């Protein structure tokens, strides 16, 4: 008997970042070193970094976050460092 693929997914508190009630799904397991994502939000990078600590501990990767304005949108960019 095969097990459904969704049983191997990480918990929602790892898969999703909650920013002011909005959940953002980021496929962490598919991010290579040096890749990044941009999220349109008014949240401060310190707020995001606290949530990234869970992800870093779960996957054993270093993540960095910084507030940015890109293509006219304010948001946060998250990079996978290692």
MDTraj code that builds the backbone (N, CA, C; nanometers):
import mdtraj as md
import numpy as np

residues = "UNK UNK UNK UNK UNK UNK UNK UNK UNK UNK UNK UNK UNK UNK UNK UNK UNK UNK UNK UNK UNK UNK UNK UNK UNK UNK UNK UNK UNK UNK UNK UNK UNK UNK UNK UNK UNK UNK UNK UNK UNK UNK UNK UNK UNK UNK UNK UNK UNK UNK UNK UNK UNK UNK UNK UNK UNK UNK UNK UNK UNK UNK UNK UNK UNK UNK UNK UNK UNK UNK UNK UNK UNK UNK UNK UNK UNK UNK UNK UNK UNK UNK".split()
xyz = np.array([
    [0.0837, -0.1183, 0.0000],
    [0.0000, 0.0000, 0.0000],
    [0.0881, 0.1245, 0.0000],
    [0.0577, 0.2174, -0.0867],
    [0.1340, 0.3412, -0.0941],
    [0.0744, 0.4446, -0.0003],
    [0.1624, 0.5269, 0.0582],
    [0.1147, 0.6347, 0.1439],
    [0.0978, 0.7604, 0.0606],
    [-0.0020, 0.8404, 0.0904],
    [-0.0195, 0.9654, 0.0160],
    [0.1017, 1.0563, 0.0322],
    [0.1358, 1.1282, -0.0735],
    [0.2537, 1.2152, -0.0718],
    [0.2419, 1.3259, 0.0313],
    [0.1187, 1.3711, 0.0610],
    [0.1041, 1.4828, 0.1538],
    [0.1397, 1.4462, 0.2975],
    [0.1527, 1.3177, 0.3305],
    [0.1938, 1.2793, 0.4650],
    [0.3398, 1.3139, 0.4926],
    [0.4175, 1.3361, 0.3883],
    [0.5587, 1.3685, 0.4041],
    [0.5850, 1.5190, 0.4048],
    [0.4806, 1.5996, 0.4016],
    [0.4987, 1.7444, 0.4003],
    [0.5362, 1.7945, 0.5388],
    [0.6176, 1.8999, 0.5434],
    [0.6488, 1.9603, 0.6729],
    [0.5232, 2.0246, 0.7321],
    [0.5230, 2.0506, 0.8624],
    [0.4057, 2.1128, 0.9235],
    [0.3789, 2.2522, 0.8653],
    [0.2543, 2.2963, 0.8756],
    [0.2158, 2.4255, 0.8197],
    [0.2964, 2.5412, 0.8776],
    [0.3361, 2.5327, 1.0051],
    [0.4136, 2.6428, 1.0642],
    [0.5516, 2.6562, 0.9997],
    [0.5940, 2.5556, 0.9261],
    [0.7197, 2.5615, 0.8505],
    [0.6914, 2.5996, 0.7059],
    [0.5902, 2.5404, 0.6460],
    [0.5609, 2.5633, 0.5044],
    [0.5112, 2.7045, 0.4760],
    [0.4420, 2.7653, 0.5723],
    [0.3820, 2.8965, 0.5506],
    [0.4431, 3.0015, 0.6418],
    [0.4567, 3.1227, 0.5899],
    [0.4925, 3.2386, 0.6709],
    [0.3652, 3.3210, 0.6845],
    [0.3296, 3.3533, 0.8063],
    [0.2103, 3.4330, 0.8308],
    [0.2528, 3.5780, 0.8536],
    [0.2094, 3.6660, 0.7653],
    [0.2432, 3.8081, 0.7762],
    [0.1132, 3.8856, 0.7876],
    [0.0851, 3.9324, 0.9086],
    [-0.0354, 4.0112, 0.9352],
    [-0.1618, 3.9402, 0.8865],
    [-0.1702, 3.8108, 0.9120],
    [-0.2889, 3.7346, 0.8772],
    [-0.2913, 3.6777, 0.7359],
    [-0.1915, 3.7098, 0.6557],
    [-0.1822, 3.6572, 0.5192],
    [-0.0764, 3.5474, 0.5184],
    [-0.1134, 3.4294, 0.4703],
    [-0.0176, 3.3190, 0.4653],
    [0.0491, 3.3138, 0.3293],
    [0.1809, 3.3071, 0.3328],
    [0.2620, 3.2949, 0.2114],
    [0.3246, 3.1563, 0.2114],
    [0.3024, 3.0820, 0.1037],
    [0.3648, 2.9501, 0.0891],
    [0.4953, 2.9662, 0.0139],
    [0.6021, 2.9139, 0.0715],
    [0.7332, 2.9176, 0.0066],
    [0.7860, 2.7742, 0.0040],
    [0.8171, 2.7215, -0.1127],
    [0.8688, 2.5836, -0.1219],
    [1.0169, 2.5784, -0.0817],
    [1.0427, 2.5855, 0.0474],
    [1.1798, 2.5925, 0.0997],
    [1.2670, 2.4798, 0.0473],
    [1.2113, 2.3597, 0.0401],
    [1.2907, 2.2431, 0.0016],
    [1.3395, 2.2513, -0.1429],
    [1.2827, 2.3396, -0.2226],
    [1.3240, 2.3546, -0.3617],
    [1.4144, 2.4760, -0.3848],
    [1.4403, 2.5527, -0.2803],
    [1.5269, 2.6698, -0.2956],
    [1.6732, 2.6281, -0.2923],
    [1.7467, 2.6675, -0.3927],
    [1.8903, 2.6384, -0.3950],
    [1.9658, 2.7538, -0.3289],
    [2.0898, 2.7287, -0.2926],
    [2.1726, 2.8316, -0.2301],
    [2.1849, 2.9505, -0.3253],
    [2.1584, 3.0699, -0.2720],
    [2.1659, 3.1916, -0.3519],
    [2.0331, 3.2358, -0.4110],
    [1.9327, 3.1484, -0.4068],
    [1.8020, 3.1868, -0.4617],
    [1.7266, 3.2723, -0.3604],
    [1.6237, 3.3414, -0.4092],
    [1.5491, 3.4304, -0.3213],
    [1.4047, 3.4404, -0.3663],
    [1.3217, 3.4939, -0.2775],
    [1.1822, 3.5232, -0.3079],
    [1.1523, 3.6641, -0.2589],
    [1.0601, 3.7299, -0.3273],
    [1.0170, 3.8637, -0.2883],
    [0.8704, 3.8566, -0.2512],
    [0.8375, 3.9083, -0.1330],
    [0.6998, 3.9110, -0.0863],
    [0.6562, 4.0556, -0.0712],
    [0.5459, 4.0920, -0.1360],
    [0.4931, 4.2272, -0.1209],
    [0.4252, 4.2369, 0.0152],
    [0.4800, 4.3211, 0.1017],
    [0.4268, 4.3378, 0.2366],
    [0.4844, 4.4646, 0.2981],
    [0.4171, 4.5144, 0.3976],
    [0.4687, 4.6298, 0.4718],
    [0.5383, 4.5857, 0.5998],
    [0.5503, 4.4567, 0.6207],
    [0.6136, 4.4040, 0.7418],
    [0.7611, 4.4407, 0.7463],
    [0.8108, 4.4591, 0.8673],
    [0.9515, 4.4896, 0.8878],
    [1.0325, 4.3610, 0.8842],
    [1.1556, 4.3704, 0.8361],
    [1.2389, 4.2497, 0.8231],
    [1.2631, 4.1809, 0.9575],
    [1.2648, 4.2540, 1.0679],
    [1.2839, 4.1909, 1.1993],
    [1.1680, 4.0970, 1.2313],
    [1.0489, 4.1361, 1.1929],
    [0.9296, 4.0530, 1.2131],
    [0.9413, 3.9230, 1.1327],
    [0.9885, 3.9336, 1.0113],
    [1.0034, 3.8162, 0.9243],
    [1.1161, 3.7260, 0.9734],
    [1.2263, 3.7856, 1.0148],
    [1.3415, 3.7051, 1.0605],
    [1.3040, 3.6139, 1.1765],
    [1.2162, 3.6586, 1.2649],
    [1.1727, 3.5739, 1.3768],
    [1.1033, 3.4487, 1.3247],
    [1.0231, 3.4633, 1.2222],
    [0.9546, 3.3474, 1.1649],
    [1.0514, 3.2576, 1.0887],
    [1.1534, 3.3168, 1.0309],
    [1.2504, 3.2383, 0.9544],
    [1.3366, 3.1493, 1.0433],
    [1.3449, 3.1801, 1.1719],
    [1.4226, 3.0967, 1.2627],
    [1.3686, 2.9538, 1.2665],
    [1.2372, 2.9384, 1.2638],
    [1.1757, 2.8037, 1.2616],
    [1.2163, 2.7275, 1.1371],
    [1.2102, 2.7974, 1.0235],
    [1.2424, 2.7354, 0.8951],
    [1.3895, 2.6954, 0.8917],
    [1.4757, 2.7858, 0.9378],
    [1.6199, 2.7588, 0.9397],
    [1.6521, 2.6364, 1.0244],
    [1.5900, 2.6268, 1.1406],
    [1.6149, 2.5126, 1.2285],
    [1.5627, 2.3827, 1.1674],
    [1.4473, 2.3865, 1.1044],
    [1.3864, 2.2665, 1.0466],
    [1.4684, 2.2124, 0.9297],
    [1.5092, 2.3006, 0.8394],
    [1.5810, 2.2583, 0.7184],
    [1.7327, 2.2652, 0.7318],
    [1.7830, 2.3296, 0.8360],
    [1.9273, 2.3417, 0.8522],
    [1.9896, 2.4344, 0.7490],
    [1.9179, 2.5384, 0.7116],
    [1.9693, 2.6346, 0.6137],
    [1.9712, 2.7734, 0.6762],
    [2.0619, 2.8565, 0.6281],
    [2.0669, 2.9955, 0.6717],
    [1.9849, 3.0794, 0.5750],
    [1.9002, 3.1649, 0.6311],
    [1.8166, 3.2525, 0.5516],
    [1.8402, 3.3967, 0.5944],
    [1.8331, 3.4881, 0.4998],
    [1.8481, 3.6306, 0.5277],
    [1.7252, 3.7018, 0.4729],
    [1.6876, 3.8120, 0.5378],
    [1.5713, 3.8890, 0.4930],
    [1.6027, 4.0368, 0.5020],
    [1.5524, 4.1120, 0.4052],
    [1.5756, 4.2563, 0.4034],
    [1.4582, 4.3266, 0.3370],
    [1.4207, 4.4426, 0.3939],
    [1.3177, 4.5245, 0.3314],
    [1.3718, 4.5833, 0.2030],
    [1.2867, 4.5875, 0.0998],
    [1.3298, 4.6367, -0.0310],
    [1.2124, 4.7041, -0.1009],
    [1.2447, 4.7846, -0.1970],
    [1.1464, 4.8384, -0.2893],
    [1.1912, 4.7928, -0.4277],
    [1.1114, 4.7080, -0.4885],
    [1.1476, 4.6514, -0.6186],
    [1.0328, 4.6707, -0.7165],
    [1.0638, 4.7256, -0.8306],
    [0.9654, 4.7502, -0.9368],
    [0.8436, 4.8264, -0.8850],
    [0.8696, 4.9202, -0.7931],
    [0.7634, 5.0036, -0.7392],
    [0.6846, 4.9422, -0.6251],
    [0.7218, 4.8246, -0.5807],
    [0.6522, 4.7585, -0.4707],
    [0.7425, 4.7480, -0.3498],
    [0.6894, 4.7835, -0.2330],
    [0.7620, 4.7662, -0.1078],
    [0.7386, 4.6242, -0.0592],
    [0.8415, 4.5641, -0.0057],
    [0.8271, 4.4273, 0.0430],
    [0.9508, 4.3770, 0.1127],
    [0.9617, 4.2485, 0.1178],
    [1.0725, 4.1813, 0.1855],
    [1.1306, 4.0782, 0.0890],
    [1.2629, 4.0760, 0.0790],
    [1.3294, 3.9718, -0.0008],
    [1.3947, 3.8764, 0.0967],
    [1.3743, 3.7470, 0.0720],
    [1.4324, 3.6412, 0.1541],
    [1.5277, 3.5610, 0.0670],
    [1.6514, 3.5483, 0.1134],
    [1.7555, 3.4728, 0.0413],
    [1.7911, 3.3467, 0.1174],
    [1.8213, 3.2410, 0.0441],
    [1.8814, 3.1231, 0.1055],
    [2.0321, 3.1405, 0.0935],
    [2.0995, 3.1441, 0.2075],
    [2.2435, 3.1692, 0.2118],
    [2.3239, 3.0380, 0.2090],
    [2.2810, 2.9363, 0.2819],
    [2.3499, 2.8061, 0.2821],
    [2.2489, 2.6935, 0.2807],
])
top = md.Topology()
chain = top.add_chain()
for i, resn in enumerate(residues, 1):
    res = top.add_residue(resn, chain, resSeq=i)
    for name in ("N", "CA", "C"):
        top.add_atom(name, md.element.get_by_symbol(name[0]), res)
traj = md.Trajectory(xyz[None], top)
